[in-house]
């Protein structure tokens, strides 16, 4: 007979790393997020609708405590009460228990499913909140936060780290809006920009000028790749693969082994991970395949480039590696610019082939559909030429055009 409750063990809960939902029974579930975060949810049905009620993160609520909370919720249901309604009533009666940090967690849980690259967005939000916001606002009751509190967060970083500060301000505003809508506070949002903080802070475009992603000159990439090849870190393999495929960071670190077709030598990136929300097939050159095969020897989970937490590799690990090898002034995204500059200036491939390789839209929808098959064959030749260039540092000198016959383009 199937076991109805207490299906999970404390050991399993502590070690669970694969993102997903794990049932303990009687409506209690453990949620493991893409970033490795763990929290408890009580799921119940009332008046024909399914409701999920968060009952706390694992680092605060143990398995035994979560079961006790779930039992209390089931008892409320037997008495004809709605657990969520009762929870919100209690919080409104005791607003001091509703902190900004608690609201931030609830906001992330409610919105992460709708974000592209969900785990990475949650990671970025969580990191910025933990670094800049929670030390100041985290433990404050959300209904007590005012302009002065928000300015304590923004003033130290507004001039020196304005792009980050602007994102932090927007995130505070979103969380406070959420808290207001849920009835945990009233009145003006102290983090609102228009007609409010714009009166206290310099406009972002006055303190920050947008700069292109710092990129490595193409002629330096072969030597750089040779240096990376000797390193054992997963982040080194991820950067190699990103360079060979000219793809984006989020696409690479979230790559899964079932997306790689070795027989066709193609990597299919699903639409939900693409900036343009369109599935993208990447022809894999021999050096790109070699990276995948090297990672297969140390595979830990479904991710091609696994991280320490059991999920995907973190973007920060790639950035840190750049610093370790003396290239901290460059950006990971800049390698796409390196490829683009090389392809436009050193080869005879048409611009539309190069842009298609970068997953940029070329032409209208009808033209893209008509050219799809032809473009892929030409993109494969382009990526093979790029792979060959990356492995032969002495073969190409600055200003030299790669001798690719027009017929092969």
N, C-alpha and C positions, 0 to 999 in steps of 0.2 A: 504494500500500500504506500502511495506517495506520501512523503513527509510534508505536512502542511506548514509547519513553522520551525524556527531555529535551524534553518538550513545552512547558514554561514557559520564560520568559526572565527575566533579572534585572530588566529594565525593567518587564515585566508584574507581577512579584511586588511590586516596589516601589510600583507605582501601584494595584494591586488594592484596591478599596474596597467593592465590593458584597459583603455577607455571603454566604458559600457555601463550597463545597468544590471545589478546583481540582486536577485530576489532572496530575502531571508524568510519570507512567508508572512501571512496575515497582514499584507499591505505595506510591509517595510522593505525598502530597497536601498542599496548602496549605489551611489552614482560616482563613477570614476571619470573625471573630465579629461580632455585631450592634453591638458598641461600637467596631469597627475594629481590634481586636487580631488579630495574625496568628501562626500557629504551624504547625509541621510535624507530620505524622502518617504513620507507616508502617502500612499496612493489609495484613494477610496472613491466609491461611486455614490452619488446622491442625486435624486430626482433625475435619473437617466444620464447624468454627466459625470465624467471622470475628473477628479481633482488631484493635484499633486501639492503636498504641503511640506516645505522644507522644515526639518527639525534639528538642523545643526551640522557643522562640519565635523569630520572624524577626529580632528586634533583636539576638539573640545567635548564631543559627545561620543562616548565609547559604545561598543556593540550592546552591552547590557543596558546602558542608559537609553539608547535608541529604542530598544525593545520595550522599555518601560514607558517611554513617550508614546510609542505606537499603541500600546495597550490603553493608555489614557484616552487616546483619540478614538479607539474602537468603543470605549465605554461612553464617550460623548455621543457617538452615533446611535448607540442603543437607547440613549435618553432622548433621541430626536434632535440633537444639536449638531450643528455643522462645525467641525474642528477649525476650519479656516476662519469662519466668522467669529468664533470664540477667541481665536488667537489675535485677530485684529482688534476686537473689542478690548481685550486686555492691554494691548499695546497702546491704544488710544487713551485708555484710562491711566496708563503709566508711561507717558512718552519718554521719560528719562531713560527707559530701557532700550529705546530705539536709537542706536548710535549711527553715526555716518558710515562707519565701517560695515555695520550690519546691512544698511541700505545698499551699500556698494556691492556686497555679495549677492543680495537679492536681485539687483539690477543686472549683474553679469549672468546669473542663472536664467533670467527671463529673456535676455537678448542674444546670448552667444549662439544659439541655434540658427539665427538669421544672418550671422556674419559670414563673409567669405573667410576661408582659412580660420575657422572658428577657434581652434586651439591657440594659434599664433596671436589672434586679436585678444583673446582672454589673457594670454601671457603678457602682452604689451600693456593692456589696461592694468592688470594686477601689479606689474613691475612699477609702472609710473605712480600708481596710487600708493604702493608700499613705500616708495622712495621719497615722494614729495608731499603727499596729502595726509596719509594716516598718522604720521608723527604729530601733525598739528590738529587735524579734524577727526581722526579715527574714533576716539573714545568720547567725543562730544555728542550730546543728544542732538539729533538732526534738527529739531525745532528751535535750537538755540544758536545755530550757526548764522553769523551775520557778515557784513562786508569786511569788517576788521579781521575776522578769522580767515576769510578767503585771501585778503591782501597779505596776510602772514605767509601764506603758501606761495603766492605769486611774486611778491617783491624780490626775493633773493634770486630768482631765475629769469625774470622777465627780460632783462637786458642781455645777459650772457647766453641764455639757452631759450631764446624766444620761441622757436618752433615747438620745442617740448613744452614750454610754459603755456602756449596757446592750446595745445592738445589737453593739457592738464586742466585748464580753465573750462574747456568744453565738457570734459568728463565730469567735473564737479557739478556743472550746471545740469547735465543730464540726470545725474543721481539725485540731486535736490528736486528736480522736476518730478522724478519718479516718486520721491517721498511725499511731495505735495499732493500728487494725484491719489496716492494711497491713503491720504488723510493723516500723515504723521507730522505735518507742519502746515502752516498757513503763511500767506503774505508773499512779498516780493522774493524772487530768486536772487540771492546776493552775488551769484557768479554770472549773472546775465551781462552780456557785453553791450549790446545796443542800448543807448540812452542811460547806461549805468556805469559799468567799469570802464567804458571808453572815456569817461570823464576823469578817471584817476590814473590810467595807464597810457603810455605812448602806443600809437597804433603799430601793429606787428610789422607792417611794410616800412615803417620808419626806423625800426631797430633791427630789422633782418631783411637782407636781400637774398632772394632765392638763388642758390648756386647749383650748378650741375653736379651730378654724382662724380666724385673724384675717381678717375679711371687710370689704369695702368697702360702705358704705351704698349702697343701690340708687340713691338720688338723685344720687350722685356718679359713677355709671358712665357716663352719656352724655358728660359732659365728659372723663372719663378715656379713653373710646374715641376721642373726637375728637382728643385729644392723640396717641394711639397711631397714628391713621390717617396722620399726617404722617411717621412714622418708616419707614425702608426695611428695617429688620431683620426677618429671618424670625421671630424670637421675638415681635415685635410682632403679626405676622399670626396666629401660633399662639395668643396670648393673646386676640386678638379672636375667633377661631373658638371657643375654649374658652368664652368668655363667651356668645356667641350660641347655643351648643349645650348649655350647662350640663353639659358632660361632664368627665371626669377627665383629669389631665395625661397619664398613660400612654396613654390612648386617643387623645389628640390628637397627641402627638409621634410616635406610631407609625402614624398614619393613612396609608393608601396610596391612590394615585389610583384604583386599580381598585375601591375600596370606595365610590366616589362615583357615584351614578346621577343624572346631570344631568336626564334626561328626567322622572324621578319626583321629583327633588329630595329624595333620601334618601341618607343615609350609613349603611351597614351595618357595624357593628363586630363582628368575629368573636368567638365565645364565649371563645376563649383569651385575649383581651385584656380581657375584662370581669371585674370583681371578683366578680360572681355566676356566672361561667362559663356565661352564657346569651347568645346572639346578641342584639344590641340595634340596632334601626333608629331612626335619629335623623332626624326631619323637618327639612329645612333651610329656614330662613327666607331671604328675599331678601338681607339683609346677610351671612348665612353663605355663601350661594352666591357673593356678590361677593368674599369673601375667597378662596375656592377658585379662582375665575377669575383673581384677581390673582396667586396663587401659580403657576398654570399657565403664566403668561408667563415665569417664571424656573425652571421645573422642571429639576432636575438628575438625579433618579433616581426610583424608584417611590414615594418618600415625598412626601407633600403638603408637609411642612415639613422640608426637608433640613437636615442639619448640615454643618459644615465638613469632617468626616472622611469624608463620602460616605455615612454612615448617616443615621439620624433626628436631628432637633434634640435637644439635651440639655435636660433639665429645668432644669439650672443656668443655662442661657442665659435662660430665662424669668424665673427668680428675680432674676438680675442686672439685667434690664431694669426690673423693678419698682423696684429700688434706684436706678437711673439717673434714673427719672422721679419720685423722691421718695416712693415707696410701699413702701420696704423693710420696713416694719413689718407689711405684709400678707402673706398666703400666696396662692399660685395656687389651691389647693383652695378657699379662702374664697369665690371667685366663685360656686361652687355654692350656698353659703349665701345669698349676695346674691340669686340668682335665687329660691331657695326662699322667703325672707322676702317678697320682692316678690310672688310668685305667691299665697302664702297670705294676705297682708295687703291687697293692692291689687287683687285680681281676684276674680271669682265662680267660678273654676274649682274643681271638687270636689278634695278632698285626694288622692283616688286617682289623678287625672289628673296632678297635680303630682308625686306620688311615682313614677309610671310614667315621667314625663319624666326623672327623676333616676336611672332604672334601678333603683329600689328595688322589691322584691317587694311586690305588692299582692294580698291574698287568697291562697287556696290554689291549687294547680295547676289544678284544674278551672275555677275562676273566672277565672284568668288566661288560659286557653285560650279560654274563651267570650267574654271581653271584648277579646281582642287587636285585632281589626279595628276595633271601635268606638273603643277607646282611641287608636289611632293617628291617626284623623281628628281627634279632640279635642286630642290632643297637638300636632298640626300647628297648630291654631288658637292654642293656648297659646304655642308658640314664635314664631309670627308676631306675636302681641301683644307678646311680650318683645322681639323684634327692633325693633318699632316704638317701643317705650318707649326702648330704648337709643339710637335715632336722633333722638328728639324730647325733648331735656332740658327744654324749657319747657312741655311739654304735661301733665306730671304733677307735682303738688306733694305733699309729704309728707302722708300721711294721707288722700289722695284715692283712692277706689276706681275702678278702670278700668271704664267703662261697657260691660260685655260682656253682651249680651242672654242671658238664661237659655236661650233656645231654641238659641243657637249653641254652648252648652256641652254 
